[in-house]
Amino acid sequence: MDLVLVVAALICLAMGAAVVFLFRKLLAGAKTLPVSADWINDLSVMRYRPMERLLDEEDYRFLASQSGCDRRMLRRIRSERRKLFRGYLACLNQDFKRVCGALRLLMMYSAQDRRDLATILYKQQARFALGMLAVQWRLALHACGLGTVEVHGLVSAMESMRLELRQIVPIETAAAA
């Protein structure tokens, strides 16, 4: 009986510590812009264009028609391309989060209320999250040999947020100077 109480108390302490840690992390937040104006100028969705063809079935059909290409080789190539695709996807997700974080900070420290931007931001975040779920599902199907993966929606959401940030940053940096 005493052992059960000790284990329960330890679990409660661990959970309490985790809640305190997360709460402090949320309250601390970022105090500076997570991106620079140079980063925004250099950011382009063109770096994600290879994703659109990376898992294209036409390439696999061409490879299958070549002599010396067997099923095992095609499976390995498909697997390697999915790994590359996931790498691009992780970079796209990270860039999207940075742009959204910068927009949230700019809204928070803006002298005027930016409800219009907040609405756009939340809609694009929801669109991006749903797009990521769809892409992950299609990646699972692709691993089973079914279909390809479409990323145009994710890339267009990223471009939309990049353009919003690009429009605001010069105004905000000039106002801060």
C-alpha positions in Angstrom: 0.0 0.0 0.0 2.8 2.4 0.9 4.6 1.6 -2.4 1.5 2.5 -4.4 1.3 5.9 -2.6 5.0 6.6 -3.2 4.7 5.8 -6.9 1.5 7.9 -7.2 3.2 10.8 -5.5 6.3 10.6 -7.8 4.0 10.5 -10.9 2.1 13.5 -9.6 5.4 15.4 -9.0 6.7 14.5 -12.4 3.5 15.7 -14.1 3.5 18.9 -12.0 7.1 19.6 -13.0 6.3 19.1 -16.7 3.3 21.5 -16.4 5.4 24.1 -14.7 8.1 23.8 -17.3 5.7 24.1 -20.2 3.9 27.0 -18.6 7.1 28.9 -18.0 8.2 28.2 -21.6 4.9 29.6 -22.9 5.1 32.7 -20.8 8.7 33.4 -21.7 8.1 33.5 -25.4 10.3 35.1 -28.0 11.1 38.7 -27.3 12.9 39.3 -30.6 12.0 38.8 -34.2 12.8 35.1 -35.0 13.9 36.1 -38.5 15.9 39.0 -40.0 15.0 41.2 -42.9 17.8 39.6 -44.9 16.3 36.2 -44.2 12.9 37.4 -45.4 14.5 38.8 -48.6 16.3 35.6 -49.3 13.3 33.3 -48.5 11.7 31.9 -51.6 9.3 29.1 -52.3 11.4 28.2 -55.3 13.6 26.1 -53.0 10.6 23.8 -52.5 9.9 23.3 -56.2 11.9 20.0 -56.3 9.3 18.5 -53.9 6.7 18.7 -56.6 8.5 16.2 -58.8 10.4 14.2 -56.3 7.7 11.5 -55.9 6.4 11.8 -59.5 5.2 8.4 -60.8 6.5 9.2 -64.3 10.1 9.0 -63.1 9.4 5.6 -61.6 7.8 4.3 -64.8 10.8 5.5 -66.8 13.2 3.8 -64.4 11.2 0.6 -64.5 11.4 0.6 -68.3 15.3 0.6 -68.1 17.2 -2.6 -68.3 18.9 -3.6 -65.1 16.2 -1.9 -62.9 14.4 -4.4 -60.7 11.7 -4.1 -58.1 14.1 -4.0 -55.2 16.0 -1.1 -56.8 12.7 0.8 -57.4 11.6 0.3 -53.8 15.0 1.6 -52.6 14.8 4.6 -54.9 11.2 5.3 -53.8 12.3 5.1 -50.1 15.3 7.4 -50.6 13.1 9.9 -52.4 10.6 9.8 -49.6 13.4 10.6 -47.1 14.5 13.6 -49.3 10.9 14.7 -49.5 10.5 14.5 -45.7 13.7 16.6 -45.4 12.2 19.3 -47.7 8.9 19.0 -45.7 10.6 19.6 -42.4 12.4 22.7 -43.8 9.1 24.0 -45.2 7.4 23.4 -41.9 10.2 25.2 -40.0 10.1 28.2 -42.4 6.4 28.4 -42.1 6.6 28.4 -38.3 9.2 31.1 -38.4 7.2 33.4 -40.7 4.1 32.9 -38.6 6.0 33.6 -35.4 7.4 36.8 -36.9 3.9 37.8 -37.9 2.6 37.2 -34.4 5.4 39.2 -32.9 4.8 42.0 -35.3 1.1 42.0 -34.5 1.8 42.0 -30.8 4.1 45.0 -30.9 2.2 46.9 -33.6 0.9 50.3 -32.7 -2.4 49.5 -34.5 -4.8 46.6 -34.2 -4.2 44.0 -36.9 -7.3 41.9 -36.8 -7.2 41.4 -40.6 -3.7 40.0 -40.4 -4.7 37.8 -37.4 -7.6 36.3 -39.4 -5.3 35.6 -42.4 -2.7 34.1 -40.1 -5.0 31.7 -38.3 -6.7 30.7 -41.6 -3.3 30.0 -43.2 -2.1 28.1 -40.2 -5.2 25.9 -40.3 -4.8 25.4 -44.0 -1.1 24.5 -43.6 -1.8 22.1 -40.7 -4.5 20.3 -42.7 -2.2 20.2 -45.7 0.6 18.6 -43.6 -1.8 15.9 -42.4 -2.9 15.2 -46.0 0.8 15.0 -47.1 1.7 12.7 -44.3 -1.2 10.4 -45.2 -0.2 10.4 -48.9 3.4 9.7 -47.9 2.1 6.6 -46.0 0.2 5.5 -49.1 3.2 6.2 -51.3 5.2 3.9 -49.1 2.7 1.2 -50.0 3.1 1.9 -53.7 -0.1 3.9 -54.0 -0.1 7.3 -55.8 2.0 10.4 -55.4 2.1 13.4 -53.0 0.8 16.8 -53.9 2.4 19.8 -52.0 1.1 22.7 -54.0 -1.3 23.7 -51.2 1.5 23.8 -48.6 3.8 25.8 -50.8 1.1 28.3 -51.7 0.3 28.7 -48.0 3.9 29.4 -47.3 4.1 31.9 -50.1 1.0 33.7 -48.9 2.5 34.1 -45.4 5.9 35.1 -46.8 4.2 37.9 -48.9 2.3 39.1 -45.8 5.5 39.3 -43.8 7.4 40.9 -46.7 4.7 43.7 -46.8 4.9 44.4 -43.1 8.6 44.2 -42.3 9.7 47.3 -44.2 6.9 49.3 -42.5 7.7 48.0 -39.0 11.4 48.3 -39.3 11.1 51.9 -40.6 8.7 52.7 -37.8 11.2 51.3 -35.2 14.1 53.3 -36.6 
